[in-house]
């Protein structure tokens, strides 16, 4: 059965998503308004970097969590 997701800030994955993605979205929005339209790919690079960093952290966190759960 699928694992239930706790939608509170006690959930470390949700907390890290907000800590990584909120600044990325703010920086991307600022880049969108400051940009004169010549480098429209800049916002996508910023968002992609944020997503890659979050999912890299999540993969490492779950791998570490799986190891500690297996030791118990």
N, CA, C and O atoms as CSV, one atom per row, in Angstrom:
chain,resi,resn,atom,element,x,y,z
A,1,UNK,N,N,0.840,-1.175,0.000
A,1,UNK,CA,C,0.000,0.000,0.000
A,1,UNK,C,C,0.888,1.242,0.000
A,1,UNK,O,O,1.988,1.232,0.552
A,2,UNK,N,N,0.411,2.275,-0.606
A,2,UNK,CA,C,1.199,3.500,-0.742
A,2,UNK,C,C,1.365,4.182,0.609
A,2,UNK,O,O,0.491,4.119,1.473
A,3,UNK,N,N,2.487,4.820,0.762
A,3,UNK,CA,C,2.789,5.549,1.985
A,3,UNK,C,C,2.013,6.862,1.994
A,3,UNK,O,O,1.977,7.580,0.994
A,4,UNK,N,N,1.389,7.171,3.139
A,4,UNK,CA,C,0.646,8.426,3.240
A,4,UNK,C,C,1.623,9.573,3.427
A,4,UNK,O,O,2.666,9.426,4.064
A,5,UNK,N,N,1.269,10.711,2.863
A,5,UNK,CA,C,2.120,11.888,2.940
A,5,UNK,C,C,1.557,12.814,4.006
A,5,UNK,O,O,0.378,13.166,3.982
A,6,UNK,N,N,2.412,13.200,4.934
A,6,UNK,CA,C,2.004,14.129,5.967
A,6,UNK,C,C,2.203,15.546,5.438
A,6,UNK,O,O,3.325,15.954,5.136
A,7,UNK,N,N,1.115,16.285,5.330
A,7,UNK,CA,C,1.179,17.639,4.780
A,7,UNK,C,C,1.308,18.664,5.904
A,7,UNK,O,O,0.424,19.496,6.105
A,8,UNK,N,N,2.419,18.592,6.630
A,8,UNK,CA,C,2.731,19.580,7.658
A,8,UNK,C,C,4.233,19.807,7.630
A,8,UNK,O,O,4.966,19.084,6.956
A,9,UNK,N,N,4.681,20.803,8.356
A,9,UNK,CA,C,6.104,21.104,8.343
A,9,UNK,C,C,6.902,20.163,9.232
A,9,UNK,O,O,8.109,20.344,9.395
A,10,UNK,N,N,6.247,19.162,9.810
A,10,UNK,CA,C,6.972,18.098,10.503
A,10,UNK,C,C,7.602,17.151,9.480
A,10,UNK,O,O,8.577,16.459,9.775
A,11,UNK,N,N,7.035,17.133,8.288
A,11,UNK,CA,C,7.557,16.314,7.192
A,11,UNK,C,C,8.798,16.999,6.626
A,11,UNK,O,O,8.717,18.107,6.095
A,12,UNK,N,N,9.939,16.337,6.743
A,12,UNK,CA,C,11.201,16.950,6.328
A,12,UNK,C,C,11.261,17.189,4.815
A,12,UNK,O,O,11.843,18.180,4.373
A,13,UNK,N,N,10.671,16.302,4.024
A,13,UNK,CA,C,10.694,16.472,2.566
A,13,UNK,C,C,9.889,17.704,2.141
A,13,UNK,O,O,10.310,18.444,1.252
A,14,UNK,N,N,8.746,17.922,2.766
A,14,UNK,CA,C,7.933,19.092,2.448
A,14,UNK,C,C,8.648,20.374,2.860
A,14,UNK,O,O,8.627,21.370,2.137
A,15,UNK,N,N,9.279,20.334,4.031
A,15,UNK,CA,C,10.010,21.499,4.524
A,15,UNK,C,C,11.160,21.848,3.579
A,15,UNK,O,O,11.377,23.021,3.275
A,16,UNK,N,N,11.892,20.843,3.114
A,16,UNK,CA,C,13.006,21.096,2.198
A,16,UNK,C,C,12.508,21.581,0.848
A,16,UNK,O,O,13.166,22.405,0.212
A,17,UNK,N,N,11.341,21.083,0.388
A,17,UNK,CA,C,10.797,21.557,-0.878
A,17,UNK,C,C,10.552,23.063,-0.797
A,17,UNK,O,O,10.905,23.805,-1.714
A,18,UNK,N,N,9.948,23.509,0.305
A,18,UNK,CA,C,9.702,24.939,0.471
A,18,UNK,C,C,11.003,25.715,0.609
A,18,UNK,O,O,11.126,26.811,0.063
A,19,UNK,N,N,11.974,25.168,1.328
A,19,UNK,CA,C,13.241,25.874,1.523
A,19,UNK,C,C,14.023,26.018,0.224
A,19,UNK,O,O,14.768,26.984,0.058
A,20,UNK,N,N,13.866,25.077,-0.697
A,20,UNK,CA,C,14.596,25.144,-1.969
A,20,UNK,C,C,13.772,25.867,-3.038
A,20,UNK,O,O,14.288,26.751,-3.722
A,21,UNK,N,N,12.506,25.501,-3.185
A,21,UNK,CA,C,11.731,25.980,-4.321
A,21,UNK,C,C,11.186,27.402,-4.162
A,21,UNK,O,O,11.048,28.105,-5.164
A,22,UNK,N,N,10.875,27.848,-2.957
A,22,UNK,CA,C,10.366,29.221,-2.803
A,22,UNK,C,C,11.414,30.245,-3.238
A,22,UNK,O,O,11.085,31.145,-4.011
A,23,UNK,N,N,12.676,30.143,-2.770
A,23,UNK,CA,C,13.680,31.090,-3.288
A,23,UNK,C,C,13.911,30.967,-4.799
A,23,UNK,O,O,14.147,31.965,-5.480
A,24,UNK,N,N,13.842,29.737,-5.314
A,24,UNK,CA,C,14.025,29.542,-6.757
A,24,UNK,C,C,12.902,30.228,-7.535
A,24,UNK,O,O,13.157,30.860,-8.560
A,25,UNK,N,N,11.678,30.110,-7.063
A,25,UNK,CA,C,10.551,30.751,-7.742
A,25,UNK,C,C,10.675,32.273,-7.657
A,25,UNK,O,O,10.387,32.972,-8.628
A,26,UNK,N,N,11.100,32.786,-6.507
A,26,UNK,CA,C,11.287,34.235,-6.355
A,26,UNK,C,C,12.396,34.731,-7.278
A,26,UNK,O,O,12.229,35.747,-7.952
A,27,UNK,N,N,13.514,34.033,-7.314
A,27,UNK,CA,C,14.628,34.424,-8.197
A,27,UNK,C,C,14.201,34.334,-9.664
A,27,UNK,O,O,14.536,35.210,-10.460
A,28,UNK,N,N,13.465,33.284,-10.023
A,28,UNK,CA,C,12.980,33.145,-11.401
A,28,UNK,C,C,12.026,34.249,-11.790
A,28,UNK,O,O,12.063,34.736,-12.920
A,29,UNK,N,N,11.158,34.657,-10.853
A,29,UNK,CA,C,10.222,35.747,-11.132
A,29,UNK,C,C,10.957,37.072,-11.302
A,29,UNK,O,O,10.634,37.858,-12.193
A,30,UNK,N,N,11.937,37.312,-10.450
A,30,UNK,CA,C,12.732,38.540,-10.590
A,30,UNK,C,C,13.479,38.537,-11.921
A,30,UNK,O,O,13.540,39.559,-12.604
A,31,UNK,N,N,14.047,37.387,-12.290
A,31,UNK,CA,C,14.756,37.287,-13.565
A,31,UNK,C,C,13.799,37.507,-14.740
A,31,UNK,O,O,14.190,38.067,-15.764
A,32,UNK,N,N,12.555,37.069,-14.592
A,32,UNK,CA,C,11.564,37.264,-15.647
A,32,UNK,C,C,11.260,38.741,-15.853
A,32,UNK,O,O,11.135,39.196,-16.990
A,33,UNK,N,N,11.140,39.491,-14.763
A,33,UNK,CA,C,10.803,40.912,-14.887
A,33,UNK,C,C,12.002,41.775,-15.238
A,33,UNK,O,O,11.847,42.795,-15.911
A,34,UNK,N,N,13.179,41.396,-14.804
A,34,UNK,CA,C,14.379,42.169,-15.124
A,34,UNK,C,C,14.852,41.889,-16.545
A,34,UNK,O,O,15.391,42.767,-17.219
A,35,UNK,N,N,14.642,40.665,-16.983
A,35,UNK,CA,C,15.093,40.230,-18.294
A,35,UNK,C,C,14.401,41.043,-19.387
A,35,UNK,O,O,13.210,41.337,-19.287
A,36,UNK,N,N,15.137,41.399,-20.413
A,36,UNK,CA,C,14.556,42.181,-21.503
A,36,UNK,C,C,13.969,41.311,-22.613
A,36,UNK,O,O,13.535,41.825,-23.643
A,37,UNK,N,N,13.956,39.999,-22.403
A,37,UNK,CA,C,13.355,39.100,-23.380
A,37,UNK,C,C,14.366,38.439,-24.296
A,37,UNK,O,O,14.001,37.579,-25.097
A,38,UNK,N,N,15.626,38.824,-24.193
A,38,UNK,CA,C,16.626,38.218,-25.075
A,38,UNK,C,C,17.070,36.852,-24.556
A,38,UNK,O,O,17.465,35.989,-25.339
A,39,UNK,N,N,17.007,36.654,-23.253
A,39,UNK,CA,C,17.401,35.361,-22.682
A,39,UNK,C,C,16.201,34.735,-21.983
A,39,UNK,O,O,16.151,34.678,-20.755
A,40,UNK,N,N,15.254,34.275,-22.756
A,40,UNK,CA,C,14.033,33.715,-22.187
A,40,UNK,C,C,14.261,32.347,-21.551
A,40,UNK,O,O,13.410,31.868,-20.802
A,41,UNK,N,N,15.380,31.724,-21.833
A,41,UNK,CA,C,15.677,30.402,-21.280
A,41,UNK,C,C,16.214,30.488,-19.862
A,41,UNK,O,O,16.352,29.454,-19.210
A,42,UNK,N,N,16.522,31.669,-19.361
A,42,UNK,CA,C,17.098,31.848,-18.028
A,42,UNK,C,C,16.159,31.347,-16.929
A,42,UNK,O,O,16.615,30.700,-15.986
A,43,UNK,N,N,14.862,31.633,-17.032
A,43,UNK,CA,C,13.903,31.182,-16.022
A,43,UNK,C,C,13.822,29.663,-15.977
A,43,UNK,O,O,13.691,29.084,-14.898
A,44,UNK,N,N,13.898,29.010,-17.130
A,44,UNK,CA,C,13.842,27.557,-17.171
A,44,UNK,C,C,15.075,26.936,-16.534
A,44,UNK,O,O,14.977,25.909,-15.863
A,45,UNK,N,N,16.222,27.544,-16.738
A,45,UNK,CA,C,17.451,27.047,-16.119
A,45,UNK,C,C,17.383,27.191,-14.607
A,45,UNK,O,O,17.805,26.291,-13.880
A,46,UNK,N,N,16.861,28.300,-14.129
A,46,UNK,CA,C,16.732,28.515,-12.687
A,46,UNK,C,C,15.779,27.489,-12.082
A,46,UNK,O,O,16.091,26.889,-11.054
A,47,UNK,N,N,14.628,27.282,-12.703
A,47,UNK,CA,C,13.658,26.312,-12.207
A,47,UNK,C,C,14.214,24.892,-12.277
A,47,UNK,O,O,14.053,24.116,-11.335
A,48,UNK,N,N,14.854,24.556,-13.368
A,48,UNK,CA,C,15.434,23.220,-13.539
A,48,UNK,C,C,16.504,22.956,-12.483
A,48,UNK,O,O,16.572,21.855,-11.937
A,49,UNK,N,N,17.331,23.942,-12.193
A,49,UNK,CA,C,18.365,23.803,-11.171
A,49,UNK,C,C,17.738,23.557,-9.801
A,49,UNK,O,O,18.225,22.725,-9.035
A,50,UNK,N,N,16.677,24.267,-9.496
A,50,UNK,CA,C,15.978,24.066,-8.231
A,50,UNK,C,C,15.383,22.676,-8.120
A,50,UNK,O,O,15.511,22.022,-7.085
A,51,UNK,N,N,14.734,22.222,-9.180
A,51,UNK,CA,C,14.141,20.888,-9.165
A,51,UNK,C,C,15.200,19.794,-9.054
A,51,UNK,O,O,15.022,18.828,-8.313
A,52,UNK,N,N,16.292,19.946,-9.784
A,52,UNK,CA,C,17.368,18.948,-9.715
A,52,UNK,C,C,17.977,18.909,-8.323
A,52,UNK,O,O,18.254,17.829,-7.801
A,53,UNK,N,N,18.188,20.062,-7.718
A,53,UNK,CA,C,18.779,20.074,-6.382
A,53,UNK,C,C,17.826,19.453,-5.355
A,53,UNK,O,O,18.278,18.737,-4.461
A,54,UNK,N,N,16.515,19.710,-5.464
A,54,UNK,CA,C,15.563,19.112,-4.529
A,54,UNK,C,C,15.517,17.596,-4.688
A,54,UNK,O,O,15.608,16.867,-3.700
A,55,UNK,N,N,15.376,17.121,-5.915
A,55,UNK,CA,C,15.248,15.677,-6.111
A,55,UNK,C,C,16.555,14.943,-5.822
A,55,UNK,O,O,16.520,13.770,-5.448
A,56,UNK,N,N,17.694,15.591,-5.982
A,56,UNK,CA,C,18.968,14.993,-5.575
A,56,UNK,C,C,19.007,14.844,-4.059
A,56,UNK,O,O,19.389,13.795,-3.539
A,57,UNK,N,N,18.611,15.898,-3.357
A,57,UNK,CA,C,18.561,15.826,-1.903
A,57,UNK,C,C,17.577,14.749,-1.453
A,57,UNK,O,O,17.877,13.977,-0.542
A,58,UNK,N,N,16.404,14.694,-2.088
A,58,UNK,CA,C,15.373,13.721,-1.719
A,58,UNK,C,C,15.848,12.290,-1.929
A,58,UNK,O,O,15.586,11.426,-1.092
A,59,UNK,N,N,16.537,12.026,-3.022
A,59,UNK,CA,C,17.064,10.699,-3.294
A,59,UNK,C,C,18.064,10.297,-2.215
A,59,UNK,O,O,18.008,9.178,-1.704
A,60,UNK,N,N,18.972,11.195,-1.868
A,60,UNK,CA,C,19.967,10.894,-0.838
A,60,UNK,C,C,19.308,10.724,0.529
A,60,UNK,O,O,19.708,9.853,1.300
A,61,UNK,N,N,18.312,11.538,0.835
A,61,UNK,CA,C,17.614,11.444,2.113
A,61,UNK,C,C,16.890,10.110,2.249
A,61,UNK,O,O,16.978,9.458,3.290
A,62,UNK,N,N,16.176,9.701,1.205
A,62,UNK,CA,C,15.454,8.426,1.257
A,62,UNK,C,C,16.408,7.235,1.310
A,62,UNK,O,O,16.116,6.237,1.969
A,63,UNK,N,N,17.533,7.331,0.627
A,63,UNK,CA,C,18.531,6.258,0.672
A,63,UNK,C,C,19.085,6.122,2.091
A,63,UNK,O,O,19.234,5.013,2.606
A,64,UNK,N,N,19.384,7.245,2.708
A,64,UNK,CA,C,19.890,7.245,4.084
A,64,UNK,C,C,18.825,6.732,5.049
A,64,UNK,O,O,19.128,5.969,5.967
A,65,UNK,N,N,17.586,7.151,4.841
A,65,UNK,CA,C,16.477,6.718,5.698
A,65,UNK,C,C,16.245,5.217,5.565
A,65,UNK,O,O,15.957,4.540,6.552
A,66,UNK,N,N,16.370,4.696,4.344
A,66,UNK,CA,C,16.173,3.269,4.117
A,66,UNK,C,C,17.261,2.456,4.836
A,66,UNK,O,O,16.983,1.393,5.392
A,67,UNK,N,N,18.507,2.970,4.817
A,67,UNK,CA,C,19.598,2.291,5.516
A,67,UNK,C,C,19.368,2.258,7.020
A,67,UNK,O,O,19.567,1.224,7.658
A,68,UNK,N,N,18.947,3.388,7.588
A,68,UNK,CA,C,18.731,3.439,9.036
A,68,UNK,C,C,17.530,2.586,9.442
A,68,UNK,O,O,17.537,1.996,10.522
A,69,UNK,N,N,16.506,2.511,8.603
A,69,UNK,CA,C,15.347,1.661,8.895
A,69,UNK,C,C,15.708,0.191,8.807
A,69,UNK,O,O,15.149,-0.625,9.541
A,70,UNK,N,N,16.631,-0.164,7.924
A,70,UNK,CA,C,17.036,-1.564,7.763
A,70,UNK,C,C,17.886,-2.023,8.962
A,70,UNK,O,O,17.876,-3.202,9.315
A,71,UNK,N,N,18.614,-1.093,9.579
A,71,UNK,CA,C,19.451,-1.434,10.731
A,71,UNK,C,C,18.617,-1.711,11.975
A,71,UNK,O,O,19.054,-2.441,12.865
A,72,UNK,N,N,17.431,-1.141,12.045
A,72,UNK,CA,C,16.586,-1.298,13.238
A,72,UNK,C,C,16.012,-2.659,13.363
A,72,UNK,O,O,15.283,-2.936,14.314
